[in-house]
Amino acid sequence: MADGAPDGWTDTEQRLWDAFRHGEVLDLRAGKAEDDDPAGSGDWGAERTVRAEVLARLLLSGPAPAPGRVAALKLNGAYVTGPLLLAGASLTHYVELHGCRFDTRVLLSEARAGTIRLIGCLIPRLDASRLAADGDVHLARCVVPQGIRLTDARIGTDLLLNQAVLGADPHHRALSADGLTVHQDLEAERIEVYGEFGIRTGRIGGRLSLRGAQLRMRDPGRNCLNLARTTVGNTLYLTGSADNRWTTSPSEYAYGYGPPHEPGAAVTPFRAWGGVRLVDARFEQACLIHEAEFHLSEGQELSLRRIRTPELRFACKKAPDGTVSLSRAQVGNLVDAPRSWPGAGLVRLTGFTYESLRPAEPFGVAERIAWLENSLGEYQPEPYEQLASALRRDGRDEDAREVLYAKQRRRRAALPVHARLWGLLQDVTVGYGYRPGRAALWLLLAWLLGTAYFAEHPPQSLKADEVPTWDAALYTLGRLLPVVDLGQGGWNPDRQGQWVAAGLVLTGWILATTAVTGATRLLQRG
């Protein structure tokens, strides 16, 4: 008959022909979870088998829809044999397959499509480079042992990879999506990846969510996540995922923005075994890194070099095992916690700029200075100046002065010997101008010692016929403050007393000038 399936098609394929014409679902599932798992060991017989060429025939030159219906390919629980070759095709029909098992690869390179939903399917390999989809592409809960290729693909709305399991190709790439463009959101929550999840130079219009993802790079020294030069129009989530709702639902496979999980709720952290590379990436709203674990081997790092974002939240409960690099990164708000940063010189902050500090946990100035100095090899003034500026913008002037004082002490260690000695004197006396009160204490000590000495060794009068009233305290004070006349200039100490008086004069000049310098610096800084 005119609307009948082609000759040679099996009964199952003929039923699919009719379901396609009516836009209805052909459900071939057995009804038992163990028998319907595409990645399981169940035996799927001829009654569930559909040739890939049948799917291609329906999508490329299928029958006209039944009157009043919209033709669509909707298939559940089928065993698809042979390669599905749709490279360069124009797919005008809606495609949705649930729980299907493909025995070989699916090829969608350079194809054009509306919406494609492959949910919970086993697909040995998916090649879809330069795919242009006007709607969604859903690959949630799929198992793809040889990885997915989406190089230069363009997705009109959302790309969903939630709870998918991706193996790697021969080049250790599980998701190869350089140049990918997604106009709205890319969700890869709770995804399991055994290779590199790579989207270099990509553009994500909405958010990029890897909440609860488990990324493993089996090749030592390589990256498990590579988002270099990628732009995200909203927020990057490298965070935990609450163990509820859609994660165990047989029908839901996305959580969306969702409400925040309640405190104390069970959460699966984001975990990365391998390097994480976000170099030169842009996150227009925020980059959130918390409830995350980074297991880095030798030579690997969490690289945030040169990223730009209005907010960086780095508040992990456990510090990464390796290096964290923020060199040349530009951040608005830095939200962090002391325990999130690794020690032993594993933080890189050269050229790192931020507008304000918003610690997620108490983060004292002494801890901040230790955080800063942990990141430095040779002395560099810029990180200290950056931290002091951020503290001053928050109204924490005293903490800012503490940071600048630490800068001077760190600088002294890099100077020649004679300069270090002079610096040590400045440190001891007035704390490089950030401790001007010390000068007053030293002056007080010198005055007390001088007074005690001259009280025991009073000098002779310069003129025998003019003997002024002697006062050891005023005489000593006059030596320490030589520009002030206290009426004690008519005395002539002996040789030892002259040396003591000269020492008081030199001490007074040094302490007075350093105190004035320190006070001036405080006024300028404050």
N, C-alpha and C positions, 0 to 999 in steps of 0.2 A: 504493500500500500504506500501511497505517496508520503505519508508521514511516518512510515515505519523505519526501523533501524536497518542498516546495511546487512546484506547477506553475510553469513559467516560469523556474526557476533554471537556470543554466548547469551544464555538467558539473563545472566546478571548484567551484562553490557546492554542488552535491550531494555532492561528495566531502568538503567541509568539514562538511556536515550529518552525515555518517556519522562523521567523525573526532571531532566534538563529542560525539556519543552515546557513543563509546567512550573519551573522554578522551585521544585520541591526537593526535600532531602531524601537521598537513598541511604538508608541506615543498614549496614551489613554487620553490625556488631553482634557478638554472640550473647552478650548480656552478663558475662562473668569477667570480673576485673583481670584475673590472671590470663584469660583467653583473649582479652581485648587490648592488652598492653603491646604496642607496636615494637617496643624494645625487648619484650619478653621472649620466652622460648616456645610459646604456643604455636600449634600448627594451624595455619590459615589455609583452608582448602579452596577448591575451585569455585565454590559458591560465593567466596569473598574476593575472588581475583578479577582484576580489571587491567587490561593492557594499557600502557602509557600512551600508545598511539590512538586509543579510543578517546582518552582525555584530550589529546591534541586535536583530533577530528572535531570533537564537540566545540572546543574553544575557537578553532580557526574557521571551520565551515560547518557548523552545527545546523540542526533543523530550525525552521521558523518556530517562534513560540506559539503555544496553544492560544486560541482567542482569549483575550483579556488577561493574559499572563505575561510575565517577564522571564525570559530564559536565563538560567543561572546554573552553575556547576556547584552542587552541594552534595558532598559525599562523606559518609562516616564509616570508619572501620574497614576500609578496603585494602587489599594487597595489590599494589600497583607494580606490574612487571615491565621491565625494559626501561630505557632512558626516556624521560619526558623532555623532548627537545622543542623548546619554544623560543630559541634565540632569534631576535629580530622581529618577533611576532607583534601584532597589534591585538590585544585581548580586550574586547569590548564588553565581555560578560563578567558578572560578579563571580568570584571564585572563593569557596570556603570548604576546606577539607579538615575533618576532625579524626584524630586517631588512626590515620592511614600509615601503612608500611610500604615504603618504596624500596625496591631491591637494588636500585642503582641511582645515579645522580639525577638532579633536576637542573635543567639549563634554561635560564631566563635572561641571559646577557642581551643587552640592547633592546629588550622588549618594552612595549608600552602597554600599560594596564590601568584599570581603575583601582579597585581594592582587591587585595589578595590576602586571604586568611588561611594559613596552614597551622592548625592548632594541635599540639600533642602528637605530631607525626614523627616517624623515623625516616630520615632522609640521609643517605650516605654522604652526599655532597650537594651543596647548593651554590651554583654559579649564577650570580645576578649582577655582574658588573654593568654599569651604565643603564640599569633598569630605570625606567621613568614611570612612576606610579602616581596617578592623580589623587588617590585616596590613601588608605592605610595599607601597611604591610605588617601582618601579624605572624610571628613565628614562635609564639609563646609555647613553652613546654615541649618544644621539638627536641629531638636527639639527632645531632648532626655529627657523626664520628669524624668526618674529614674536613669539617669547617665550612664556613660561609664566606663567599666573596661578594662584596657590595661596592667595589671600587667605583667611584664617580657616579653612584646611583643617586636618584632624586626621588624623594618620598614626599608626596603632596601634603600629608597630614602627619600621622604618627607611625613610628616604627617600634613594635613591641617584641622584646626578646625575653620576657619574664620567664624565669624557671626553665629556660632552655639549657641543654647540656651540649657543649661544643667541644669536639676534639680538634686536632690540628692537622694541617696539610704537611707535605714534606719539608716546608720551610718554617715549621713551628708556628704557623699563624692559624689561630682558631677563627677570628673575625678579621678579615682583611677588607677595610672600608675606607681607604685613603680617598679624600675628596668627596666623601658622602655628604649629601645635603638632605636634611630633614626639616620640613617647614614648621612643624610643631614639636612634639616631645619624642625623645628616644628613651624608652624604658628597658632596662636590662636588670631588673631586680631579681635577686636570688638566682642569678644565672650561675652555672658551673662551667668554667672554662679551663681547658687543658692546653694551653698555648698562649699566643699573644692576642689580646683584645686590642686591635689597632684601628684608630680613626685619626689619621694625620691630615691636617689641613681641612678638616671637616667643618660644616656649618650646621648647628642645631638651633632652630629658631626658638624653641621653648626650653625645656629643662632636659638634662642628661642625668638619669637616675640609675645608679648602681648600688642601691640600698640592698644590703645583705648578700652581695655578689661574692662568689668564691673563685678567685683567679689563681691559677697555678701554672707556672712556667717550669716545665721539667728540664729544660736545657739551662744549666747554671750560667749565670752572667748575663742573661737576656731579660728583657722587660716582659711582664705579664700584662701591663696596661700602658698603652702609648697613645696619648691625646695631643701630641705636639702640634702647635700652631692651629689648634681647633678653637672655634668661636662658639660659645653657648649663650644664647640670647637671654636665658633666665639663670638657672642655678645648676651647679654640678653637685650631686649627692654621692659622696663616698662615705656612707653612714650605715647604721644598722637597720634592720627590718623587723617589725613586730611579728611575732609568731601567731598570727590570728587571721581571721577573715579569709581573704582570697587565697592564702597560701595552702589551705586545705580544702578549698571549695572545688567540687567537680566541674563547675560551670564557669566561675569567675577566674580570670587569668591576668587581672590588672588591679591595681589599688588606687591609681591616680594620685592626686596630691594627698588625699586622706587626712583625717585628724591625727595629731601627734599621739603616739602611744602613751599610755599612762605610766607614771613612775613605778618601777618595780615589775613591769610587764616583761615577759620573756622576749628577748631580742636576739636575732642572729646577726652578729657583726659583719661588716664588710671585711673580707680577708684577702690579702695579696701575698702570694709566695713568689717573689720575683720583683724586679725593678718596676717602679711606677714613674712614668715620664709625662709631665704636663708642661713641658718647656714651651714658652711663647704662647700659651693658651690665653683666651679671653673669656671671662665669665661675667656677664653684664650685671647680674644681681648678686651672686655670692658663690663662693667655693666652700662647701661644708665637708669637713673631715673630722668626724667624731664617731664613737662606737665603731672604731676601725682598728684593724691589726695589720702591721706591715712586717712580714718575715723576709728580711733582706740578707742575702749571702754576701760574701766579700766582693767588693767592686760594684754592688748594686746600691741604688739610692732612691729615695722619694724626692724626685726633682720637680720643684716648683719654680725653677729659674725663669725669670722675666715674665711671669704671669701678671695679668692685670685684672683686678676685681674690686668692687666697692667694699666687700667684706670677705675676710678669710677666717673661717672658724677651724682652729686646729686644737681640739680638746679630746685627744684619745686618752683612754684610761691607762694605757701602757705605751711607752715610747717605742718608736720603730727600732728594729735591731741594727739598722745601718744609718747611713748619712741622710740628713734632711737638708736640702739646698733651696734657699730662697734668694740666691744672688740676683740682684737687679730686678727683683719683683716689685710691683707697685700695688699697694693695698690701701683701702680706706680704713675700715675698722679691722684691727687684729684682735680676734677673740681666741684666747688660748689658756692653757693651764701649765703650771710648772712641770708636772709629771709627764706631760706630753712630749717634751723635748729630750732627745738623747744626750748623754754626756760624752765625756772622753773625746772632745773635739769633733763631734759628728754633726755639728750644725754649721751651715754656711750662710752668712748674712751680709756678705760684701755687696754694697749698693742697694740693699733692701730698704725700701721706703714705705712708711705707713703714716696715716694721719692721726690716728688715736688708738689707745689701748683699752680694750674692754675685756679684762680677764674673766674667764668662766669660773675660776676659783681664785682665792686670795693669792696674790702674786706680788710680794714685797719688793722694795727697791733693791735690797741686797740680792734677792734671787734674780731680779732682772739684770743686775750687773754681772752676776755669775753666768747667766744665760748668754749675755753678750760676749764676755771674755772667753767662754767656752767655744765660741764660733771663730775666734781670731787666731791666726798664726802669728805673723808679724804685726806690729802695732799699726793700727789704722784709725784715724780720728773720726771718720764719717759715721760709723755705727754709734759711737757715743753721742755725737751731735744729734743724730736722728732720734735716739731714745730721749735725750734731754728735751728736744723740741716737742716731741709728743707729750711728754709729762707736763711741760709748761702750758701746752694748749689745754690740758685737762686741769689746770690750776694747781698743779703739784710742784711749785717752785722749789721747795726744800729738797724733794726727791731729785729734781733736775740738777740742782747744785751737787748733790751726792754723786750723780753720774759723771758730771764734768770733773769732779775731784778725782774719781776713779780713772778718768781718762788721763789726767796729768800724771798720776802714779804709774799707769801703764806706759806712758810715753817716756818716763824717766829711765825705765829699764833698757830702752833702745838708744840712749845717749852715750857719748864718750865719758870717760871716768870723771874728768873735771866738771862736766855738765851734770853728771849724776850727783856729785857732791853738792853742787850749788842747788840742785833740785831737792836733795835731801834736806838741806837747810831750810828751803822754802816750805817743804812739807812739815818739818818739825815745828817751825815757828808760826806759820799762818795757814798751813794746809793749802798752799798754792792760791791763797786769797779766798778760799771757800771756808776757811776756819779763822777769820780775823780775830776772834776772841782769844786765840792762843797767844797773840802778840801781847795783849794786856796781861796775861798770866806770866809770861816771860819777863815783861817789864816789872811786874810786881815782885817777882822773885829776885831780879837783879837789884831792885831798890832795897829789899829787905837785907840781902847779903851785903850790899854796899854800906847800908846804914850800920849794920853790925860791925863791919870792919872799921869804919871811921869813928864809930863810938869808942872803940878800943884804941885807935891810933889817930887822935885828933891832930891836925896839922898846926904849924906855927903861922902867926899872922905875918902878912907881907910887910907891914909897917909896924914897928914897935910902939909908936905913939898912937896908932889907930887900930884898936882891937875890936872888931865887930862881935856881935853876939853869935856864939857858935851853936849850930844845930846840925847834927850829923845827918838827920833825915832830909832836911832841906838841901844840904850840900850835895848829898847823893842824888836827889831828884834833879838838882840843877845840872849835874853831869849827864844824866839820862835824857834830859830835855834841854839841850844846849841852846836852843833859840829862846828859852824862857829865863829871865833874870829874877832869881829868888833872893838876891841880896847876900849871897854867900860866895862872892868872887874874891874876897880879900884874904884868902888862906893859901899857904904854900906847903903842900904835903911833901914828905920826904920821897926818896927815890922809889921805894916800894909803893908808897901811896900814889905817886904819879902814874905808875903802871896800872894801878887799880882804877884811878880816875880816867885814864885813857881808854881802858877796857869798857868802862861804863859809857863813855862818849860814843865809842864805836857800836856798842850794843844798842844804845838809844837810837842812833841814826838808822841802823839796819832794821830794827823792829818797827820804828816809826814809819819808815818808807814802805816796808812790806805791808804794814797794816793799812796805810793809805791806799796802796795799790790794790789790796784785797777789797777794801770798802768800795773803791771805784769800780772794780770788776763786778761786785755784787749789784751795784746800782745799774750798771750797764746790762747785766744778764737779767736782772729782775724787772 
